[in-house]
Amino acid sequence: MFAIVGGCRPCFIATPCHFIRLLSASADKALLSKLRRTTGFTFSACKEALIRHNNDFDKAIAWLNEEAVRRGWDKAGKVSNRALSQGLLGVLQHRSNAVVIEVNCETDFVARNEQFQTFVANLTETVMNEFKSPTPAWRERAARLGKQLCQHIVGMNPRPGLEITEPNANPEEEQCLLLQPFFLDENIRVGEHLMRNDMILEDFIRIECGQDDSTVTCGAESPNENITSEN
């Protein structure tokens, strides 16, 4: 890559070439792991340090220490341990969707700052704009799977909770819901059926007529797309 200025000879631009060299180089995995443990800096920073210095461990450490001072990594690490007891909640609703975001800070002085309030408002609006509602096909599939899970829970009576334990040697005696053979296809487990449908069971409650309320409990696990089935 070159640029011609005022009829002068071609002048090569170093920055793009240096960037290409960084992209084409690679960090030694063993040194990367060692550097990460030694310095405590992020994986990406350690990788960049090794690539910049051709996997020279000592030079990589020196560069990381210089960057830590220049970019304030040490200061950021100390600040991250402070209690953030103040802040704002960003709340926004549009049609059937709603967003609630909590942004914390150290003092109420910051929370009352106009720039901070604008930041929270913009962040909340951005999340709302980027949110993608489930498609009708997904909703239909989720409803169908929810009904199937309800039928399974009623019939198989798994123990409360979603904690996965050691599978029972006899599948017919399995008490963990996610490990139980699925009642519509005993060749797969409930957890596998959920994975095939890109769903995660977040919680379930089984209520039986005449049962003591104190024994009704529920289990909760995992973020991500989820379906809650109640029966």
DOGU-312580 format. One record per residue (C-alpha): residue number from 1; residue in three letters; y, z, x. Coordinates in nm, 3 decimals, always signed. Example, Ala and Ser with C-alpha at 12.3 -4.5 7.8 and 13.67 -1.06 7.14 Angstrom:
<pts>
<pt><nr>1</nr><rest>ala</rest><yy>-0.450</yy><zz>+0.780</zz><xx>+1.230</xx></pt>
<pt><nr>2</nr><rest>ser</rest><yy>-0.106</yy><zz>+0.714</zz><xx>+1.367</xx></pt>
</pts>
This chain:
<pts>
<pt><nr>1</nr><rest>met</rest><yy>+0.000</yy><zz>+0.000</zz><xx>+0.000</xx></pt>
<pt><nr>2</nr><rest>phe</rest><yy>+0.345</yy><zz>-0.085</zz><xx>+0.137</xx></pt>
<pt><nr>3</nr><rest>ala</rest><yy>+0.706</yy><zz>-0.125</zz><xx>+0.031</xx></pt>
<pt><nr>4</nr><rest>ile</rest><yy>+0.974</yy><zz>-0.367</zz><xx>+0.155</xx></pt>
<pt><nr>5</nr><rest>val</rest><yy>+1.327</yy><zz>-0.230</zz><xx>+0.167</xx></pt>
<pt><nr>6</nr><rest>gly</rest><yy>+1.629</yy><zz>-0.448</zz><xx>+0.253</xx></pt>
<pt><nr>7</nr><rest>gly</rest><yy>+1.427</yy><zz>-0.711</zz><xx>+0.438</xx></pt>
<pt><nr>8</nr><rest>cys</rest><yy>+1.289</yy><zz>-0.459</zz><xx>+0.688</xx></pt>
<pt><nr>9</nr><rest>arg</rest><yy>+0.933</yy><zz>-0.467</zz><xx>+0.811</xx></pt>
<pt><nr>10</nr><rest>pro</rest><yy>+0.665</yy><zz>-0.333</zz><xx>+0.576</xx></pt>
<pt><nr>11</nr><rest>cys</rest><yy>+0.666</yy><zz>+0.045</zz><xx>+0.572</xx></pt>
<pt><nr>12</nr><rest>phe</rest><yy>+0.332</yy><zz>+0.209</zz><xx>+0.494</xx></pt>
<pt><nr>13</nr><rest>ile</rest><yy>+0.341</yy><zz>+0.499</zz><xx>+0.254</xx></pt>
<pt><nr>14</nr><rest>ala</rest><yy>+0.137</yy><zz>+0.791</zz><xx>+0.384</xx></pt>
<pt><nr>15</nr><rest>thr</rest><yy>+0.108</yy><zz>+1.009</zz><xx>+0.075</xx></pt>
<pt><nr>16</nr><rest>pro</rest><yy>-0.115</yy><zz>+0.782</zz><xx>-0.137</xx></pt>
<pt><nr>17</nr><rest>cys</rest><yy>-0.341</yy><zz>+0.716</zz><xx>+0.161</xx></pt>
<pt><nr>18</nr><rest>his</rest><yy>-0.371</yy><zz>+1.089</zz><xx>+0.224</xx></pt>
<pt><nr>19</nr><rest>phe</rest><yy>-0.452</yy><zz>+1.141</zz><xx>-0.144</xx></pt>
<pt><nr>20</nr><rest>ile</rest><yy>-0.724</yy><zz>+0.875</zz><xx>-0.129</xx></pt>
<pt><nr>21</nr><rest>arg</rest><yy>-0.871</yy><zz>+1.041</zz><xx>+0.180</xx></pt>
<pt><nr>22</nr><rest>leu</rest><yy>-0.887</yy><zz>+1.372</zz><xx>-0.004</xx></pt>
<pt><nr>23</nr><rest>leu</rest><yy>-1.064</yy><zz>+1.214</zz><xx>-0.298</xx></pt>
<pt><nr>24</nr><rest>ser</rest><yy>-1.318</yy><zz>+1.036</zz><xx>-0.081</xx></pt>
<pt><nr>25</nr><rest>ala</rest><yy>-1.396</yy><zz>+1.340</zz><xx>+0.137</xx></pt>
<pt><nr>26</nr><rest>ser</rest><yy>-1.629</yy><zz>+1.621</zz><xx>+0.038</xx></pt>
<pt><nr>27</nr><rest>ala</rest><yy>-1.658</yy><zz>+1.990</zz><xx>+0.117</xx></pt>
<pt><nr>28</nr><rest>asp</rest><yy>-1.967</yy><zz>+2.137</zz><xx>+0.281</xx></pt>
<pt><nr>29</nr><rest>lys</rest><yy>-2.139</yy><zz>+2.338</zz><xx>+0.006</xx></pt>
<pt><nr>30</nr><rest>ala</rest><yy>-2.253</yy><zz>+2.619</zz><xx>+0.235</xx></pt>
<pt><nr>31</nr><rest>leu</rest><yy>-1.905</yy><zz>+2.657</zz><xx>+0.386</xx></pt>
<pt><nr>32</nr><rest>leu</rest><yy>-1.749</yy><zz>+2.637</zz><xx>+0.041</xx></pt>
<pt><nr>33</nr><rest>ser</rest><yy>-1.962</yy><zz>+2.924</zz><xx>-0.084</xx></pt>
<pt><nr>34</nr><rest>lys</rest><yy>-1.889</yy><zz>+3.128</zz><xx>+0.230</xx></pt>
<pt><nr>35</nr><rest>leu</rest><yy>-1.515</yy><zz>+3.060</zz><xx>+0.208</xx></pt>
<pt><nr>36</nr><rest>arg</rest><yy>-1.510</yy><zz>+3.158</zz><xx>-0.158</xx></pt>
<pt><nr>37</nr><rest>arg</rest><yy>-1.684</yy><zz>+3.491</zz><xx>-0.084</xx></pt>
<pt><nr>38</nr><rest>thr</rest><yy>-1.471</yy><zz>+3.561</zz><xx>+0.224</xx></pt>
<pt><nr>39</nr><rest>thr</rest><yy>-1.127</yy><zz>+3.493</zz><xx>+0.076</xx></pt>
<pt><nr>40</nr><rest>gly</rest><yy>-1.175</yy><zz>+3.551</zz><xx>-0.296</xx></pt>
<pt><nr>41</nr><rest>phe</rest><yy>-0.955</yy><zz>+3.250</zz><xx>-0.372</xx></pt>
<pt><nr>42</nr><rest>thr</rest><yy>-1.046</yy><zz>+3.003</zz><xx>-0.645</xx></pt>
<pt><nr>43</nr><rest>phe</rest><yy>-1.323</yy><zz>+2.750</zz><xx>-0.604</xx></pt>
<pt><nr>44</nr><rest>ser</rest><yy>-1.081</yy><zz>+2.456</zz><xx>-0.627</xx></pt>
<pt><nr>45</nr><rest>ala</rest><yy>-0.845</yy><zz>+2.605</zz><xx>-0.366</xx></pt>
<pt><nr>46</nr><rest>cys</rest><yy>-1.131</yy><zz>+2.667</zz><xx>-0.121</xx></pt>
<pt><nr>47</nr><rest>lys</rest><yy>-1.263</yy><zz>+2.318</zz><xx>-0.174</xx></pt>
<pt><nr>48</nr><rest>glu</rest><yy>-0.921</yy><zz>+2.164</zz><xx>-0.109</xx></pt>
<pt><nr>49</nr><rest>ala</rest><yy>-0.882</yy><zz>+2.374</zz><xx>+0.207</xx></pt>
<pt><nr>50</nr><rest>leu</rest><yy>-1.212</yy><zz>+2.251</zz><xx>+0.351</xx></pt>
<pt><nr>51</nr><rest>ile</rest><yy>-1.144</yy><zz>+1.888</zz><xx>+0.263</xx></pt>
<pt><nr>52</nr><rest>arg</rest><yy>-0.797</yy><zz>+1.900</zz><xx>+0.415</xx></pt>
<pt><nr>53</nr><rest>his</rest><yy>-0.935</yy><zz>+2.035</zz><xx>+0.742</xx></pt>
<pt><nr>54</nr><rest>asn</rest><yy>-1.262</yy><zz>+1.840</zz><xx>+0.765</xx></pt>
<pt><nr>55</nr><rest>asn</rest><yy>-1.476</yy><zz>+2.147</zz><xx>+0.690</xx></pt>
<pt><nr>56</nr><rest>asp</rest><yy>-1.319</yy><zz>+2.352</zz><xx>+0.970</xx></pt>
<pt><nr>57</nr><rest>phe</rest><yy>-1.377</yy><zz>+2.707</zz><xx>+0.840</xx></pt>
<pt><nr>58</nr><rest>asp</rest><yy>-1.109</yy><zz>+2.884</zz><xx>+1.047</xx></pt>
<pt><nr>59</nr><rest>lys</rest><yy>-0.840</yy><zz>+2.626</zz><xx>+0.974</xx></pt>
<pt><nr>60</nr><rest>ala</rest><yy>-0.930</yy><zz>+2.640</zz><xx>+0.605</xx></pt>
<pt><nr>61</nr><rest>ile</rest><yy>-0.880</yy><zz>+3.018</zz><xx>+0.599</xx></pt>
<pt><nr>62</nr><rest>ala</rest><yy>-0.546</yy><zz>+2.986</zz><xx>+0.778</xx></pt>
<pt><nr>63</nr><rest>trp</rest><yy>-0.430</yy><zz>+2.721</zz><xx>+0.531</xx></pt>
<pt><nr>64</nr><rest>leu</rest><yy>-0.537</yy><zz>+2.931</zz><xx>+0.233</xx></pt>
<pt><nr>65</nr><rest>asn</rest><yy>-0.347</yy><zz>+3.234</zz><xx>+0.362</xx></pt>
<pt><nr>66</nr><rest>glu</rest><yy>-0.034</yy><zz>+3.022</zz><xx>+0.409</xx></pt>
<pt><nr>67</nr><rest>glu</rest><yy>-0.070</yy><zz>+2.876</zz><xx>+0.060</xx></pt>
<pt><nr>68</nr><rest>ala</rest><yy>-0.123</yy><zz>+3.224</zz><xx>-0.087</xx></pt>
<pt><nr>69</nr><rest>val</rest><yy>+0.215</yy><zz>+3.331</zz><xx>+0.049</xx></pt>
<pt><nr>70</nr><rest>arg</rest><yy>+0.389</yy><zz>+3.008</zz><xx>-0.047</xx></pt>
<pt><nr>71</nr><rest>arg</rest><yy>+0.250</yy><zz>+2.993</zz><xx>-0.402</xx></pt>
<pt><nr>72</nr><rest>gly</rest><yy>+0.246</yy><zz>+3.367</zz><xx>-0.468</xx></pt>
<pt><nr>73</nr><rest>trp</rest><yy>-0.130</yy><zz>+3.396</zz><xx>-0.526</xx></pt>
<pt><nr>74</nr><rest>asp</rest><yy>-0.142</yy><zz>+3.755</zz><xx>-0.402</xx></pt>
<pt><nr>75</nr><rest>lys</rest><yy>+0.148</yy><zz>+3.855</zz><xx>-0.624</xx></pt>
<pt><nr>76</nr><rest>ala</rest><yy>-0.015</yy><zz>+3.686</zz><xx>-0.922</xx></pt>
<pt><nr>77</nr><rest>gly</rest><yy>-0.337</yy><zz>+3.875</zz><xx>-0.855</xx></pt>
<pt><nr>78</nr><rest>lys</rest><yy>-0.157</yy><zz>+4.209</zz><xx>-0.855</xx></pt>
<pt><nr>79</nr><rest>val</rest><yy>+0.033</yy><zz>+4.126</zz><xx>-1.172</xx></pt>
<pt><nr>80</nr><rest>ser</rest><yy>-0.288</yy><zz>+4.027</zz><xx>-1.350</xx></pt>
<pt><nr>81</nr><rest>asn</rest><yy>-0.408</yy><zz>+4.390</zz><xx>-1.333</xx></pt>
<pt><nr>82</nr><rest>arg</rest><yy>-0.108</yy><zz>+4.526</zz><xx>-1.519</xx></pt>
<pt><nr>83</nr><rest>ala</rest><yy>-0.133</yy><zz>+4.627</zz><xx>-1.884</xx></pt>
<pt><nr>84</nr><rest>leu</rest><yy>+0.016</yy><zz>+4.369</zz><xx>-2.121</xx></pt>
<pt><nr>85</nr><rest>ser</rest><yy>+0.088</yy><zz>+4.586</zz><xx>-2.423</xx></pt>
<pt><nr>86</nr><rest>gln</rest><yy>+0.372</yy><zz>+4.379</zz><xx>-2.571</xx></pt>
<pt><nr>87</nr><rest>gly</rest><yy>+0.393</yy><zz>+4.023</zz><xx>-2.695</xx></pt>
<pt><nr>88</nr><rest>leu</rest><yy>+0.408</yy><zz>+3.799</zz><xx>-2.999</xx></pt>
<pt><nr>89</nr><rest>leu</rest><yy>+0.176</yy><zz>+3.649</zz><xx>-3.255</xx></pt>
<pt><nr>90</nr><rest>gly</rest><yy>+0.226</yy><zz>+3.282</zz><xx>-3.331</xx></pt>
<pt><nr>91</nr><rest>val</rest><yy>+0.117</yy><zz>+3.202</zz><xx>-3.688</xx></pt>
<pt><nr>92</nr><rest>leu</rest><yy>+0.119</yy><zz>+2.855</zz><xx>-3.841</xx></pt>
<pt><nr>93</nr><rest>gln</rest><yy>-0.049</yy><zz>+2.710</zz><xx>-4.150</xx></pt>
<pt><nr>94</nr><rest>his</rest><yy>-0.082</yy><zz>+2.347</zz><xx>-4.254</xx></pt>
<pt><nr>95</nr><rest>arg</rest><yy>-0.280</yy><zz>+2.260</zz><xx>-4.565</xx></pt>
<pt><nr>96</nr><rest>ser</rest><yy>-0.625</yy><zz>+2.420</zz><xx>-4.525</xx></pt>
<pt><nr>97</nr><rest>asn</rest><yy>-0.584</yy><zz>+2.494</zz><xx>-4.152</xx></pt>
<pt><nr>98</nr><rest>ala</rest><yy>-0.423</yy><zz>+2.799</zz><xx>-3.992</xx></pt>
<pt><nr>99</nr><rest>val</rest><yy>-0.357</yy><zz>+2.897</zz><xx>-3.630</xx></pt>
<pt><nr>100</nr><rest>val</rest><yy>-0.302</yy><zz>+3.249</zz><xx>-3.497</xx></pt>
<pt><nr>101</nr><rest>ile</rest><yy>-0.221</yy><zz>+3.286</zz><xx>-3.126</xx></pt>
<pt><nr>102</nr><rest>glu</rest><yy>-0.154</yy><zz>+3.609</zz><xx>-2.937</xx></pt>
<pt><nr>103</nr><rest>val</rest><yy>+0.061</yy><zz>+3.584</zz><xx>-2.623</xx></pt>
<pt><nr>104</nr><rest>asn</rest><yy>+0.104</yy><zz>+3.911</zz><xx>-2.434</xx></pt>
<pt><nr>105</nr><rest>cys</rest><yy>+0.368</yy><zz>+4.034</zz><xx>-2.191</xx></pt>
<pt><nr>106</nr><rest>glu</rest><yy>+0.455</yy><zz>+4.361</zz><xx>-2.018</xx></pt>
<pt><nr>107</nr><rest>thr</rest><yy>+0.773</yy><zz>+4.463</zz><xx>-2.199</xx></pt>
<pt><nr>108</nr><rest>asp</rest><yy>+0.936</yy><zz>+4.424</zz><xx>-2.539</xx></pt>
<pt><nr>109</nr><rest>phe</rest><yy>+1.243</yy><zz>+4.293</zz><xx>-2.353</xx></pt>
<pt><nr>110</nr><rest>val</rest><yy>+1.042</yy><zz>+3.981</zz><xx>-2.265</xx></pt>
<pt><nr>111</nr><rest>ala</rest><yy>+0.901</yy><zz>+3.955</zz><xx>-2.617</xx></pt>
<pt><nr>112</nr><rest>arg</rest><yy>+1.255</yy><zz>+3.947</zz><xx>-2.760</xx></pt>
<pt><nr>113</nr><rest>asn</rest><yy>+1.363</yy><zz>+3.680</zz><xx>-2.513</xx></pt>
<pt><nr>114</nr><rest>glu</rest><yy>+1.450</yy><zz>+3.352</zz><xx>-2.683</xx></pt>
<pt><nr>115</nr><rest>gln</rest><yy>+1.270</yy><zz>+3.143</zz><xx>-2.421</xx></pt>
<pt><nr>116</nr><rest>phe</rest><yy>+0.950</yy><zz>+3.345</zz><xx>-2.465</xx></pt>
<pt><nr>117</nr><rest>gln</rest><yy>+0.971</yy><zz>+3.310</zz><xx>-2.843</xx></pt>
<pt><nr>118</nr><rest>thr</rest><yy>+1.024</yy><zz>+2.935</zz><xx>-2.811</xx></pt>
<pt><nr>119</nr><rest>phe</rest><yy>+0.725</yy><zz>+2.911</zz><xx>-2.578</xx></pt>
<pt><nr>120</nr><rest>val</rest><yy>+0.499</yy><zz>+3.090</zz><xx>-2.828</xx></pt>
<pt><nr>121</nr><rest>ala</rest><yy>+0.626</yy><zz>+2.872</zz><xx>-3.114</xx></pt>
<pt><nr>122</nr><rest>asn</rest><yy>+0.569</yy><zz>+2.551</zz><xx>-2.916</xx></pt>
<pt><nr>123</nr><rest>leu</rest><yy>+0.224</yy><zz>+2.665</zz><xx>-2.806</xx></pt>
<pt><nr>124</nr><rest>thr</rest><yy>+0.122</yy><zz>+2.746</zz><xx>-3.164</xx></pt>
<pt><nr>125</nr><rest>glu</rest><yy>+0.246</yy><zz>+2.410</zz><xx>-3.288</xx></pt>
<pt><nr>126</nr><rest>thr</rest><yy>+0.063</yy><zz>+2.228</zz><xx>-3.007</xx></pt>
<pt><nr>127</nr><rest>val</rest><yy>-0.266</yy><zz>+2.397</zz><xx>-3.092</xx></pt>
<pt><nr>128</nr><rest>met</rest><yy>-0.223</yy><zz>+2.304</zz><xx>-3.458</xx></pt>
<pt><nr>129</nr><rest>asn</rest><yy>-0.145</yy><zz>+1.941</zz><xx>-3.373</xx></pt>
<pt><nr>130</nr><rest>glu</rest><yy>-0.445</yy><zz>+1.914</zz><xx>-3.140</xx></pt>
<pt><nr>131</nr><rest>phe</rest><yy>-0.688</yy><zz>+2.074</zz><xx>-3.384</xx></pt>
<pt><nr>132</nr><rest>lys</rest><yy>-0.942</yy><zz>+1.830</zz><xx>-3.524</xx></pt>
<pt><nr>133</nr><rest>ser</rest><yy>-1.084</yy><zz>+1.920</zz><xx>-3.863</xx></pt>
<pt><nr>134</nr><rest>pro</rest><yy>-1.460</yy><zz>+1.886</zz><xx>-3.913</xx></pt>
<pt><nr>135</nr><rest>thr</rest><yy>-1.559</yy><zz>+1.553</zz><xx>-4.063</xx></pt>
<pt><nr>136</nr><rest>pro</rest><yy>-1.707</yy><zz>+1.533</zz><xx>-4.415</xx></pt>
<pt><nr>137</nr><rest>ala</rest><yy>-2.042</yy><zz>+1.443</zz><xx>-4.257</xx></pt>
<pt><nr>138</nr><rest>trp</rest><yy>-2.031</yy><zz>+1.758</zz><xx>-4.042</xx></pt>
<pt><nr>139</nr><rest>arg</rest><yy>-1.945</yy><zz>+1.975</zz><xx>-4.343</xx></pt>
<pt><nr>140</nr><rest>glu</rest><yy>-2.235</yy><zz>+1.827</zz><xx>-4.540</xx></pt>
<pt><nr>141</nr><rest>arg</rest><yy>-2.475</yy><zz>+1.885</zz><xx>-4.252</xx></pt>
<pt><nr>142</nr><rest>ala</rest><yy>-2.349</yy><zz>+2.242</zz><xx>-4.204</xx></pt>
<pt><nr>143</nr><rest>ala</rest><yy>-2.396</yy><zz>+2.319</zz><xx>-4.575</xx></pt>
<pt><nr>144</nr><rest>arg</rest><yy>-2.749</yy><zz>+2.178</zz><xx>-4.570</xx></pt>
<pt><nr>145</nr><rest>leu</rest><yy>-2.842</yy><zz>+2.374</zz><xx>-4.259</xx></pt>
<pt><nr>146</nr><rest>gly</rest><yy>-2.690</yy><zz>+2.691</zz><xx>-4.404</xx></pt>
<pt><nr>147</nr><rest>lys</rest><yy>-2.909</yy><zz>+2.662</zz><xx>-4.713</xx></pt>
<pt><nr>148</nr><rest>gln</rest><yy>-3.217</yy><zz>+2.608</zz><xx>-4.496</xx></pt>
<pt><nr>149</nr><rest>leu</rest><yy>-3.137</yy><zz>+2.916</zz><xx>-4.288</xx></pt>
<pt><nr>150</nr><rest>cys</rest><yy>-3.091</yy><zz>+3.126</zz><xx>-4.601</xx></pt>
<pt><nr>151</nr><rest>gln</rest><yy>-3.433</yy><zz>+3.018</zz><xx>-4.727</xx></pt>
<pt><nr>152</nr><rest>his</rest><yy>-3.589</yy><zz>+3.095</zz><xx>-4.389</xx></pt>
<pt><nr>153</nr><rest>ile</rest><yy>-3.428</yy><zz>+3.440</zz><xx>-4.364</xx></pt>
<pt><nr>154</nr><rest>val</rest><yy>-3.541</yy><zz>+3.533</zz><xx>-4.716</xx></pt>
<pt><nr>155</nr><rest>gly</rest><yy>-3.898</yy><zz>+3.426</zz><xx>-4.656</xx></pt>
<pt><nr>156</nr><rest>met</rest><yy>-3.952</yy><zz>+3.528</zz><xx>-4.292</xx></pt>
<pt><nr>157</nr><rest>asn</rest><yy>-3.750</yy><zz>+3.854</zz><xx>-4.300</xx></pt>
<pt><nr>158</nr><rest>pro</rest><yy>-3.638</yy><zz>+3.862</zz><xx>-3.933</xx></pt>
<pt><nr>159</nr><rest>arg</rest><yy>-3.511</yy><zz>+4.184</zz><xx>-3.783</xx></pt>
<pt><nr>160</nr><rest>pro</rest><yy>-3.131</yy><zz>+4.231</zz><xx>-3.797</xx></pt>
<pt><nr>161</nr><rest>gly</rest><yy>-2.929</yy><zz>+4.099</zz><xx>-3.506</xx></pt>
<pt><nr>162</nr><rest>leu</rest><yy>-2.937</yy><zz>+3.791</zz><xx>-3.286</xx></pt>
<pt><nr>163</nr><rest>glu</rest><yy>-3.040</yy><zz>+3.953</zz><xx>-2.960</xx></pt>
<pt><nr>164</nr><rest>ile</rest><yy>-3.312</yy><zz>+3.744</zz><xx>-2.794</xx></pt>
<pt><nr>165</nr><rest>thr</rest><yy>-3.604</yy><zz>+3.944</zz><xx>-2.655</xx></pt>
<pt><nr>166</nr><rest>glu</rest><yy>-3.937</yy><zz>+3.852</zz><xx>-2.499</xx></pt>
<pt><nr>167</nr><rest>pro</rest><yy>-4.113</yy><zz>+3.610</zz><xx>-2.738</xx></pt>
<pt><nr>168</nr><rest>asn</rest><yy>-4.405</yy><zz>+3.758</zz><xx>-2.931</xx></pt>
<pt><nr>169</nr><rest>ala</rest><yy>-4.745</yy><zz>+3.631</zz><xx>-2.817</xx></pt>
<pt><nr>170</nr><rest>asn</rest><yy>-4.826</yy><zz>+3.564</zz><xx>-3.182</xx></pt>
<pt><nr>171</nr><rest>pro</rest><yy>-4.555</yy><zz>+3.336</zz><xx>-3.332</xx></pt>
<pt><nr>172</nr><rest>glu</rest><yy>-4.645</yy><zz>+3.451</zz><xx>-3.683</xx></pt>
<pt><nr>173</nr><rest>glu</rest><yy>-4.544</yy><zz>+3.806</zz><xx>-3.590</xx></pt>
<pt><nr>174</nr><rest>glu</rest><yy>-4.216</yy><zz>+3.708</zz><xx>-3.421</xx></pt>
<pt><nr>175</nr><rest>gln</rest><yy>-3.925</yy><zz>+3.921</zz><xx>-3.549</xx></pt>
<pt><nr>176</nr><rest>cys</rest><yy>-3.634</yy><zz>+3.759</zz><xx>-3.363</xx></pt>
<pt><nr>177</nr><rest>leu</rest><yy>-3.476</yy><zz>+3.501</zz><xx>-3.593</xx></pt>
<pt><nr>178</nr><rest>leu</rest><yy>-3.386</yy><zz>+3.252</zz><xx>-3.321</xx></pt>
<pt><nr>179</nr><rest>leu</rest><yy>-3.741</yy><zz>+3.264</zz><xx>-3.182</xx></pt>
<pt><nr>180</nr><rest>gln</rest><yy>-3.923</yy><zz>+3.238</zz><xx>-3.514</xx></pt>
<pt><nr>181</nr><rest>pro</rest><yy>-4.098</yy><zz>+2.908</zz><xx>-3.597</xx></pt>
<pt><nr>182</nr><rest>phe</rest><yy>-3.872</yy><zz>+2.722</zz><xx>-3.841</xx></pt>
<pt><nr>183</nr><rest>phe</rest><yy>-4.022</yy><zz>+2.736</zz><xx>-4.190</xx></pt>
<pt><nr>184</nr><rest>leu</rest><yy>-3.970</yy><zz>+2.361</zz><xx>-4.251</xx></pt>
<pt><nr>185</nr><rest>asp</rest><yy>-4.120</yy><zz>+2.261</zz><xx>-3.915</xx></pt>
<pt><nr>186</nr><rest>glu</rest><yy>-4.334</yy><zz>+2.520</zz><xx>-3.739</xx></pt>
<pt><nr>187</nr><rest>asn</rest><yy>-4.342</yy><zz>+2.307</zz><xx>-3.423</xx></pt>
<pt><nr>188</nr><rest>ile</rest><yy>-3.984</yy><zz>+2.413</zz><xx>-3.339</xx></pt>
<pt><nr>189</nr><rest>arg</rest><yy>-3.807</yy><zz>+2.748</zz><xx>-3.335</xx></pt>
<pt><nr>190</nr><rest>val</rest><yy>-3.499</yy><zz>+2.831</zz><xx>-3.541</xx></pt>
<pt><nr>191</nr><rest>gly</rest><yy>-3.282</yy><zz>+2.837</zz><xx>-3.229</xx></pt>
<pt><nr>192</nr><rest>glu</rest><yy>-3.403</yy><zz>+2.492</zz><xx>-3.129</xx></pt>
<pt><nr>193</nr><rest>his</rest><yy>-3.332</yy><zz>+2.358</zz><xx>-3.477</xx></pt>
<pt><nr>194</nr><rest>leu</rest><yy>-2.976</yy><zz>+2.488</zz><xx>-3.450</xx></pt>
<pt><nr>195</nr><rest>met</rest><yy>-2.927</yy><zz>+2.324</zz><xx>-3.110</xx></pt>
<pt><nr>196</nr><rest>arg</rest><yy>-3.053</yy><zz>+1.989</zz><xx>-3.239</xx></pt>
<pt><nr>197</nr><rest>asn</rest><yy>-2.788</yy><zz>+2.005</zz><xx>-3.509</xx></pt>
<pt><nr>198</nr><rest>asp</rest><yy>-2.509</yy><zz>+2.115</zz><xx>-3.269</xx></pt>
<pt><nr>199</nr><rest>met</rest><yy>-2.469</yy><zz>+2.445</zz><xx>-3.454</xx></pt>
<pt><nr>200</nr><rest>ile</rest><yy>-2.458</yy><zz>+2.806</zz><xx>-3.337</xx></pt>
<pt><nr>201</nr><rest>leu</rest><yy>-2.551</yy><zz>+3.091</zz><xx>-3.570</xx></pt>
<pt><nr>202</nr><rest>glu</rest><yy>-2.275</yy><zz>+3.349</zz><xx>-3.543</xx></pt>
<pt><nr>203</nr><rest>asp</rest><yy>-2.399</yy><zz>+3.610</zz><xx>-3.788</xx></pt>
<pt><nr>204</nr><rest>phe</rest><yy>-2.638</yy><zz>+3.674</zz><xx>-4.073</xx></pt>
<pt><nr>205</nr><rest>ile</rest><yy>-2.700</yy><zz>+3.943</zz><xx>-4.334</xx></pt>
<pt><nr>206</nr><rest>arg</rest><yy>-3.017</yy><zz>+3.984</zz><xx>-4.539</xx></pt>
<pt><nr>207</nr><rest>ile</rest><yy>-2.986</yy><zz>+4.192</zz><xx>-4.856</xx></pt>
<pt><nr>208</nr><rest>glu</rest><yy>-3.288</yy><zz>+4.287</zz><xx>-5.063</xx></pt>
<pt><nr>209</nr><rest>cys</rest><yy>-3.280</yy><zz>+4.445</zz><xx>-5.410</xx></pt>
<pt><nr>210</nr><rest>gly</rest><yy>-3.363</yy><zz>+4.816</zz><xx>-5.387</xx></pt>
<pt><nr>211</nr><rest>gln</rest><yy>-3.304</yy><zz>+4.829</zz><xx>-5.012</xx></pt>
<pt><nr>212</nr><rest>asp</rest><yy>-3.104</yy><zz>+5.117</zz><xx>-4.862</xx></pt>
<pt><nr>213</nr><rest>asp</rest><yy>-2.754</yy><zz>+4.993</zz><xx>-4.773</xx></pt>
<pt><nr>214</nr><rest>ser</rest><yy>-2.770</yy><zz>+5.179</zz><xx>-4.441</xx></pt>
<pt><nr>215</nr><rest>thr</rest><yy>-3.041</yy><zz>+4.941</zz><xx>-4.319</xx></pt>
<pt><nr>216</nr><rest>val</rest><yy>-2.835</yy><zz>+4.628</zz><xx>-4.387</xx></pt>
<pt><nr>217</nr><rest>thr</rest><yy>-2.691</yy><zz>+4.519</zz><xx>-4.054</xx></pt>
<pt><nr>218</nr><rest>cys</rest><yy>-2.582</yy><zz>+4.196</zz><xx>-3.899</xx></pt>
<pt><nr>219</nr><rest>gly</rest><yy>-2.579</yy><zz>+4.038</zz><xx>-3.557</xx></pt>
<pt><nr>220</nr><rest>ala</rest><yy>-2.294</yy><zz>+3.853</zz><xx>-3.392</xx></pt>
<pt><nr>221</nr><rest>glu</rest><yy>-2.306</yy><zz>+3.617</zz><xx>-3.097</xx></pt>
<pt><nr>222</nr><rest>ser</rest><yy>-2.136</yy><zz>+3.322</zz><xx>-2.938</xx></pt>
<pt><nr>223</nr><rest>pro</rest><yy>-1.815</yy><zz>+3.122</zz><xx>-2.973</xx></pt>
<pt><nr>224</nr><rest>asn</rest><yy>-1.811</yy><zz>+2.748</zz><xx>-3.039</xx></pt>
<pt><nr>225</nr><rest>glu</rest><yy>-1.889</yy><zz>+2.555</zz><xx>-3.355</xx></pt>
<pt><nr>226</nr><rest>asn</rest><yy>-2.071</yy><zz>+2.800</zz><xx>-3.578</xx></pt>
<pt><nr>227</nr><rest>ile</rest><yy>-2.217</yy><zz>+2.848</zz><xx>-3.919</xx></pt>
<pt><nr>228</nr><rest>thr</rest><yy>-2.242</yy><zz>+3.187</zz><xx>-4.086</xx></pt>
<pt><nr>229</nr><rest>ser</rest><yy>-2.523</yy><zz>+3.222</zz><xx>-4.332</xx></pt>
<pt><nr>230</nr><rest>glu</rest><yy>-2.529</yy><zz>+3.507</zz><xx>-4.580</xx></pt>
<pt><nr>231</nr><rest>asn</rest><yy>-2.813</yy><zz>+3.589</zz><xx>-4.810</xx></pt>
</pts>
